[in-house]
Amino acid sequence: MRSEPNDWHAQVSAAARGSSQASDIGVLYKSFWERYLERVSVEHPSLTNAKPKQPQDWFSISAAFKSLSTYGNVFNKGRRIASEMYIDSTDGAASAVLYAALLARRSKIEEV
């Protein structure tokens, strides 16, 4: 039997450090979404009663057009937050009507 040094311990330690960093940022994400939802509940109390359950870099809530769309908020690669709206319907005509209504309000939406 021959024994040689290996880097297993160093690999495990590095993975643990990376996991700690990931969980640290996860805590920050969860804290951000909690504060975000507190503000949403003050400014738009009927919009959602959602609570962040996971420490993740995105969060979505149902839009006012509940059967058709979802608002998504996500931290992108530059650590900037982006807002997205998904029109999610199997009814092409209803999706087209909603899209046209949003497009007509484009400048107002982009002011925010």
Protein Blocks (a to p, Z undefined) as FASTA:
>chain_A
ZZdddfklmmmmmmmmmmmmmmmmmmmmmmmmmmmmmmmmmmmmmlpccdcfbdcfbdcd
ddfklmlpccdddddfkopacdddddddfblklmmmmmmmmmmmmmmmmmZZ
